[in-house]
């Protein structure tokens, strides 16, 4: 069906308006981050002030905080995605007793908010000595990510071609080999979409690191940005520079994986 020039123009106008609404705040943050920190600096006549990033990095100790975030995010992504693939494969392709019950238990992890369990979880982890450690921050996020990841990967595995799996079984392939050599390679869009989502959620998590590390020894980048605002500076330029640095890893990973992410979202985690 052909569209008229008026319809095409209206579509472009709507897309431009939405793009401005979305990119407008980003442009404001970038302009503040590259702007002068004070009126005296503004009189120097320079257009961009890249030194804001270096000063914010040093004063706000973002090197330490972002290193902690990277460690936590890598641990959560590796463990959660691997466990989600294994659980999704079992629940999506195998038939065994209580499979539906186990799947509904996983769904409870999606439906229960973090705020409802964070206090008893803190006392449990404190009892076994995991508070103020990387594992104390990572374990709750692994559990929450596995809940969604199992649902996501089960959806993908249930849509795979059963004839392909049965043919591999007739050829003598084990369940482990079918998973890692057949289903995982053709399911890259679904798996990489899950990787990006888990990384984004873990990187942006604020409540779990705040509660699980009360002495601040395991302080992640978003948490460090909040303390940077309250303890070190009230200057909007340095705050904006810190916000840009904290958001940059997620943006960079999305740009790198956007092709797989869009494909995985559009296909609903269906095989490639």
C-alpha atoms as one frame of an Amber mdcrd trajectory, in Angstrom:
protein
   0.000   0.000   0.000   1.388   3.359  -1.065   1.372   6.283   1.317   0.718
   9.826   0.279   3.180  12.680   0.662   1.070  14.111   3.499   1.230  10.831
   5.426   4.982  10.546   4.945   5.474  14.129   6.059   3.304  13.565   9.125
   5.296  10.426   9.996   8.588  12.308   9.761   7.237  15.160  11.877   6.078
  12.753  14.579   9.419  10.922  14.563  11.350  14.195  14.776   9.221  15.397
  17.696   9.763  12.148  19.599  13.496  12.254  18.819  13.734  15.781  20.200
  11.824  14.800  23.332  14.176  11.860  23.925  17.459  13.477  22.850  16.720
  16.884  24.365  17.671  15.958  27.956  20.773  14.165  26.654  21.837  17.310
  24.828  21.299  19.400  27.956  23.477  17.077  30.064  26.237  17.088  27.443
  26.154  20.874  27.133  26.405  21.217  30.916  29.247  18.684  31.086  31.243
  20.569  28.449  30.299  24.001  29.740  32.217  26.256  32.133  32.223  25.380
  35.814  31.944  29.037  36.842  31.513  32.488  35.368  35.231  33.234  35.687
  36.047  30.159  33.593  33.401  31.153  31.039  35.222  34.401  30.374  38.201
  32.482  28.995  36.320  32.139  25.718  36.768  28.372  25.242  33.802  26.512
  23.769  34.395  23.064  25.304  35.801  22.380  28.769  37.055  18.805  28.627
  38.854  19.265  31.920  35.487  18.846  33.671  35.662  15.100  33.061  39.187
  14.782  34.448  38.329  16.841  37.520  35.092  14.944  38.166  36.941  11.627
  37.706  39.542  12.599  40.304  37.405  14.471  42.831  34.479  12.062  42.672
  36.698   8.914  42.749  34.835   7.531  39.752  37.763   5.322  38.796  37.237
   3.221  41.932  33.445   3.227  41.660  33.350   2.297  37.988  35.867  -0.501
  38.540  33.543  -1.904  41.205  30.569  -1.583  38.852  32.457  -3.407  36.102
  33.363  -6.291  38.428  29.808  -6.610  39.760  28.248  -6.331  36.287  30.603
  -8.925  34.756  29.931 -11.393  37.591  26.165 -10.907  37.384  26.035 -11.130
  33.585  28.171 -14.285  33.342  26.436 -16.177  36.144  22.883 -15.001  35.424
  22.995 -15.491  31.651  24.628 -18.931  31.926  22.106 -20.081  34.538  19.221
 -18.609  32.520  20.316 -20.487  29.396  20.513 -23.777  31.301  17.189 -23.282
  33.112  15.433 -21.998  29.987  16.720 -24.959  27.987  15.468 -27.457  30.545
  12.058 -25.807  30.951  11.628 -25.066  27.260  12.667 -28.339  25.606  12.378
 -31.071  28.227   9.300 -32.684  29.717   9.604 -33.700  33.346   7.547 -33.725
  36.506   6.726 -30.387  38.152   8.228 -28.424  35.243   5.344 -25.932  35.245
   5.534 -25.520  39.015   9.258 -24.771  38.815   8.630 -22.237  36.055   6.010
 -20.429  38.142   8.480 -20.273  41.010  10.885 -18.477  38.677   8.088 -16.078
  37.722   7.680 -15.121  41.387  11.129 -13.566  41.169   9.841 -11.178  38.510
   6.670 -10.256  40.372   8.202  -9.624  43.816   9.766  -6.117  43.994  13.235
  -5.650  45.414  11.957  -3.271  48.077   9.850  -6.066  49.601  12.803  -8.382
  50.275  15.801  -6.092  50.630  15.674  -5.778  54.452  15.418  -9.496  55.356
  17.926 -10.226  52.594  20.382  -7.811  54.192  20.165  -9.566  57.556  20.563
 -12.979  55.892  23.686 -11.904  54.024  25.076 -10.175  57.101  24.667 -13.397
  59.069  26.877 -15.308  56.625  29.355 -12.437  56.328  28.650 -11.297  52.757
  27.715  -7.673  53.376  30.301  -5.100  52.286  31.601  -7.561  49.686  31.257
  -7.820  45.923  29.350 -11.088  46.315  26.883  -9.483  48.705  26.076  -6.907
  46.027  26.135  -9.400  43.145  24.124 -12.328  44.550  20.765 -10.509  44.910
  21.088  -9.112  41.383  21.999 -12.557  40.033  18.836 -13.985  41.552  16.646
 -11.206  40.141  18.241 -11.486  36.703  17.869 -15.274  36.585  14.125 -14.920
  37.204  13.638 -12.815  34.075  16.374 -14.589  32.121  14.763 -17.991  32.602
  11.451 -16.651  31.332  13.205 -15.026  28.357  15.269 -18.061  27.365  12.401
 -20.498  27.915  10.403 -18.480  25.382  13.221 -18.811  22.859  13.785 -22.529
  23.395  10.069 -23.319  23.139  10.030 -21.786  19.644  12.988 -23.750  18.323
  12.473 -26.354  15.622  11.737 -29.638  17.396  12.662 -31.611  14.285  16.178
 -30.165  14.440  16.573 -31.253  18.063  15.199 -34.736  17.351  17.511 -35.108
  14.361  20.501 -34.218  16.541  19.383 -36.742  19.145  19.106 -39.458  16.481
  22.670 -38.659  15.452  23.761 -39.339  19.021  24.231 -35.740  20.199  23.917
 -35.249  23.955  21.670 -32.607  25.502  24.749 -30.568  26.380  26.014 -30.656
  22.807  22.600 -29.792  21.357  22.414 -26.757  23.631  25.881 -25.267  23.159
  26.646 -26.261  19.573  23.211 -25.927  17.939  20.723 -23.827  19.906  23.039
 -21.217  21.415  24.715 -20.191  18.105  21.389 -19.688  16.317  19.960 -17.884
  19.345  22.531 -15.083  19.477  19.949 -12.266  19.164  17.980 -13.548  22.157
  21.089 -14.220  24.259  22.837 -10.931  23.461  19.614  -9.042  24.155  19.531
 -10.718  27.566  23.195  -9.817  28.120  22.498  -6.166  27.368  19.400  -6.028
  29.593  21.125  -7.716  32.541  24.182  -5.473  32.193  22.009  -2.351  32.031
  19.934  -3.345  35.072  23.017  -4.288  37.074  24.966  -1.173  36.143  22.062
   1.141  37.032  21.102  -0.647  40.272  21.092   1.726  43.212  19.210   0.140
  46.130  21.087  -3.166  46.423  24.623  -1.652  46.612  23.363   1.010  49.013
  21.894  -1.521  51.454  24.368  -4.379  51.059  27.444  -2.177  51.571  26.590
   0.132  54.477  30.222   1.156  55.033  30.641   2.155  51.368  33.497  -0.244
  50.623  31.638  -1.670  47.607  30.201   1.501  46.121  29.099   1.316  42.480
  29.125   4.157  39.944  25.449   5.280  40.273  25.781   5.233  44.047  29.056
   7.137  43.826  27.384   9.752  41.629  24.725  10.346  44.288  27.355  10.778
  47.007  29.410  12.961  44.666  26.493  15.375  44.457  25.986  15.518  48.200
  29.531  15.456  49.534  31.915  16.953  47.010  30.370  19.553  44.792  27.259
  21.468  43.859  28.632  22.518  40.473  26.377  21.443  37.642  29.281  21.050
  35.204  31.087  18.438  37.298  27.839  16.653  38.146  26.897  16.502  34.481
  30.374  15.227  33.594  30.032  12.514  36.229  26.590  11.551  34.922  27.959
  11.254  31.376  30.805   9.010  32.516  28.443   6.766  34.494  26.039   6.398
  31.555  28.731   5.920  28.905  29.395   2.144  29.380  25.718   1.245  28.892
  25.458   3.473  25.821  28.654   2.036  24.346  27.505  -1.556  24.887  24.120
  -0.796  23.336  25.748   0.756  20.263  27.961  -2.321  19.911  25.067  -4.804
  20.300  22.196  -2.755  18.880  21.743  -4.957  15.806  21.259  -8.067  17.919
  19.226  -6.193  20.536  16.714  -4.860  18.021  16.464  -8.237  16.303  15.952
 -10.017  19.607  13.276  -7.574  20.760  11.392  -7.637  17.462  11.437 -11.403
  17.299  10.401 -11.748  20.917  13.430 -13.902  21.692  12.642 -16.194  18.755
  15.500 -17.996  17.071  17.486 -16.175  14.420
